[in-house]
């Protein structure tokens, strides 16, 4: 068991080091983005929502085709991949890179690796469920897809994408400030109250 844990830890460390090396040119930008997403200043959430809203309003106004939208997105990514490593040291100043920043960059890369493994783990669990309990797998997948299809039919595609992107961008800040934990706790308490009331009625 301990041997397996050591292998897993070594694998995480190796993958984190590789990711750090790959993203080294993006270090300053990633740290700046991390500060914004974790709401280190009180106006950052408003800035995130404002920028997201502006982007989606632009997409709505231009109304590009799917092919044009994908081409433009990939082109922006290619330009960023070429320009950011070159311009970032000049804008942020590579001589200002401190031990604390390096440590935070290491933590971010570690979290990205853990998230990747977590997604892979869920994917493996889904296939394990398919092999062990095919009926449950079929019912859960079909019902989930039906709910998603119904939501997609009720809400406009672009607006739904806007809501999803906004939530994902706000998620790190919500988690950092304990808002998700707070409301999850409140929801659990309310569910427990309802369950207790039902038990009392049954008695």
C-alpha positions as CSV (number, residue, x, y, z in Angstrom):
1,X,0.0,0.0,0.0
2,X,2.8,2.4,1.0
3,X,4.7,1.4,-2.2
4,X,1.7,2.3,-4.3
5,X,1.4,5.7,-2.5
6,X,5.1,6.4,-3.1
7,X,4.7,5.6,-6.8
8,X,1.6,7.8,-7.1
9,X,3.5,10.7,-5.3
10,X,6.5,10.3,-7.6
11,X,4.2,10.3,-10.6
12,X,2.5,13.4,-9.5
13,X,5.9,15.1,-8.8
14,X,7.3,14.1,-12.2
15,X,4.2,15.3,-14.1
16,X,4.1,18.5,-12.1
17,X,7.8,19.2,-12.9
18,X,7.1,18.5,-16.6
19,X,4.1,20.8,-16.6
20,X,6.1,23.6,-14.9
21,X,8.7,23.2,-17.6
22,X,6.1,23.4,-20.4
23,X,4.4,26.5,-18.8
24,X,7.5,28.3,-17.7
25,X,7.0,31.0,-20.4
26,X,3.5,31.6,-19.1
27,X,4.5,31.8,-15.4
28,X,3.8,35.5,-14.9
29,X,0.5,35.4,-16.8
30,X,-0.7,32.3,-14.9
31,X,0.1,33.9,-11.5
32,X,-1.7,37.1,-12.6
33,X,-4.7,35.1,-13.7
34,X,-4.6,33.1,-10.5
35,X,-4.8,36.3,-8.4
36,X,-7.8,37.4,-10.4
37,X,-9.6,34.1,-10.3
38,X,-9.0,33.8,-6.5
39,X,-10.4,37.3,-5.9
40,X,-7.4,38.8,-4.2
41,X,-9.0,42.2,-4.7
42,X,-12.7,42.9,-4.1
43,X,-13.3,44.2,-7.6
44,X,-11.9,41.1,-9.4
45,X,-15.2,39.2,-9.5
46,X,-16.9,42.2,-11.2
47,X,-14.0,42.4,-13.6
48,X,-14.3,38.7,-14.5
49,X,-18.0,38.9,-15.1
50,X,-17.6,42.2,-17.1
51,X,-14.9,40.8,-19.4
52,X,-16.9,37.5,-19.9
53,X,-20.1,39.5,-20.6
54,X,-18.2,41.8,-23.1
55,X,-16.8,38.8,-24.9
56,X,-20.1,37.0,-25.2
57,X,-21.9,40.2,-26.3
58,X,-19.3,40.6,-29.0
59,X,-19.9,37.0,-30.2
60,X,-23.6,37.6,-30.1
61,X,-23.2,40.8,-32.1
62,X,-20.9,39.4,-34.7
63,X,-22.8,36.1,-34.9
64,X,-20.0,34.0,-36.5
65,X,-20.5,30.6,-37.9
66,X,-19.2,27.6,-36.0
67,X,-16.3,27.2,-38.4
68,X,-15.4,30.9,-38.2
69,X,-15.7,30.8,-34.4
70,X,-13.5,27.8,-34.0
71,X,-10.9,29.2,-36.5
72,X,-10.7,32.5,-34.6
73,X,-10.4,30.8,-31.2
74,X,-7.6,28.6,-32.5
75,X,-5.9,31.6,-34.1
76,X,-6.0,33.6,-30.9
77,X,-4.6,30.6,-29.0
78,X,-1.7,30.3,-31.5
79,X,-0.9,34.0,-31.3
80,X,-1.0,33.8,-27.5
81,X,1.2,30.8,-27.5
82,X,3.8,32.6,-29.7
83,X,3.6,36.1,-28.2
84,X,3.0,35.5,-24.4
85,X,6.4,33.8,-23.7
86,X,8.2,36.6,-25.6
87,X,6.3,39.6,-24.2
88,X,5.5,38.5,-20.6
89,X,9.1,38.9,-19.2
90,X,9.2,42.5,-20.7
91,X,5.7,43.4,-19.3
92,X,6.1,41.8,-15.8
93,X,9.9,41.8,-15.5
94,X,11.5,38.4,-15.1
95,X,13.9,39.8,-12.4
96,X,10.9,40.2,-10.1
97,X,10.3,36.4,-9.9
98,X,10.5,35.6,-6.2
99,X,10.6,32.3,-4.2
100,X,6.9,32.9,-3.2
101,X,5.9,33.2,-6.8
102,X,7.8,30.1,-7.7
103,X,6.1,28.2,-4.9
104,X,2.7,29.4,-6.0
105,X,3.4,28.5,-9.6
106,X,4.4,25.0,-8.4
107,X,1.1,24.7,-6.4
108,X,-0.9,25.7,-9.5
109,X,0.8,23.2,-11.7
110,X,0.3,20.5,-9.0
111,X,-3.4,21.4,-8.8
112,X,-3.7,21.1,-12.6
113,X,-2.1,17.7,-12.6
114,X,-4.4,16.6,-9.7
115,X,-7.5,17.9,-11.6
116,X,-6.3,16.0,-14.7
117,X,-6.0,12.8,-12.7
118,X,-9.3,13.4,-11.0
119,X,-11.1,13.7,-14.4
120,X,-9.3,10.5,-15.6
121,X,-10.4,8.8,-12.4
122,X,-14.1,9.7,-13.0
123,X,-13.8,8.4,-16.6
124,X,-12.4,5.1,-15.3
125,X,-15.1,4.8,-12.7
126,X,-17.7,5.3,-15.4
127,X,-16.3,2.4,-17.5
128,X,-16.0,0.3,-14.3
129,X,-19.7,0.9,-13.7
130,X,-20.4,0.0,-17.3
131,X,-18.7,-3.4,-16.8
132,X,-20.0,-4.2,-13.3
133,X,-23.5,-2.7,-13.4
134,X,-24.5,-2.2,-17.1
135,X,-28.2,-1.4,-16.3
136,X,-27.3,1.3,-13.7
137,X,-24.8,2.7,-16.2
138,X,-27.3,2.8,-19.0
139,X,-30.1,4.4,-16.8
140,X,-27.7,7.0,-15.3
141,X,-26.1,8.0,-18.6
142,X,-29.4,8.2,-20.5
143,X,-31.2,10.1,-17.7
144,X,-28.3,12.6,-17.4
145,X,-28.2,13.2,-21.2
146,X,-32.0,13.6,-21.3
147,X,-31.8,16.3,-18.6
148,X,-28.9,18.1,-20.4
149,X,-30.8,17.9,-23.7
150,X,-33.9,19.3,-22.1
151,X,-31.9,22.2,-20.5
152,X,-30.3,22.8,-23.9
153,X,-33.7,23.0,-25.5
154,X,-35.0,25.5,-22.9
155,X,-32.0,27.9,-22.8
156,X,-30.4,29.6,-25.7
157,X,-27.0,28.0,-26.6
158,X,-24.9,31.2,-26.3
159,X,-26.6,32.2,-23.0
160,X,-26.1,28.7,-21.6
161,X,-22.4,28.7,-22.6
162,X,-22.1,32.2,-21.0
163,X,-23.5,30.9,-17.7
164,X,-21.2,27.8,-17.7
165,X,-18.1,29.9,-18.5
166,X,-19.0,32.5,-15.9
167,X,-19.5,29.8,-13.3
168,X,-16.3,28.1,-14.1
169,X,-14.3,31.4,-13.9
170,X,-15.9,32.3,-10.6
171,X,-15.5,28.8,-9.1
172,X,-11.9,29.3,-7.8
173,X,-12.9,32.5,-6.0
174,X,-16.1,31.0,-4.6
175,X,-14.0,28.0,-3.3
176,X,-11.2,30.2,-2.0
177,X,-13.6,32.4,0.0
178,X,-15.6,29.5,1.4
179,X,-18.9,30.5,-0.3
180,X,-19.4,27.0,-1.8
181,X,-18.8,25.3,1.5
182,X,-21.1,27.7,3.3
183,X,-24.1,27.1,0.9
184,X,-23.4,23.4,0.6
185,X,-23.6,23.2,4.4
186,X,-26.8,25.2,4.4
187,X,-28.3,22.9,1.8
188,X,-27.3,19.8,3.8
189,X,-28.9,21.2,6.9
190,X,-32.2,21.9,5.1
191,X,-32.2,18.4,3.6
192,X,-31.6,16.9,7.0
193,X,-34.4,18.9,8.5
194,X,-36.8,17.7,5.8
195,X,-35.7,14.1,6.3
196,X,-36.3,14.4,10.1
197,X,-39.7,16.0,9.5
198,X,-40.7,13.0,7.2
199,X,-39.4,10.5,9.9
200,X,-41.6,12.2,12.5
201,X,-44.6,12.1,10.3
202,X,-44.1,8.4,9.5
203,X,-43.8,7.7,13.3
